[in-house]
Amino acid sequence: MYFSPGEHPPPHFHVYYGEHTATVDIRTCEWIEGDFPRKQLKLTLAWAELHQEELLENWELVMSGKPPSKISPLR
């Protein structure tokens, strides 16, 4: 997970797969927008549910100007 200056609420993260991108809401673990292959989106949403607390903690870090912590990939 990384961050870019100017991130904005609601808490979310961006996902990239080849030429595809999507945005996922951290609070609901739901797809917000983007064009993402169905299988990869399902895996991403499952990962987000497993790591929701860590994602929210990272969001707070980023919003306070600190770098996010590493989060384990889906295995």
ABEGO torsion letter per residue (X at the ends): XBBBBGBBOBBBBBBBBEABBBBBBAAAGBBABEBBBAAAAAAAAAAAAAAAAAAAAAAAAAAAGBBBBBBBBBX
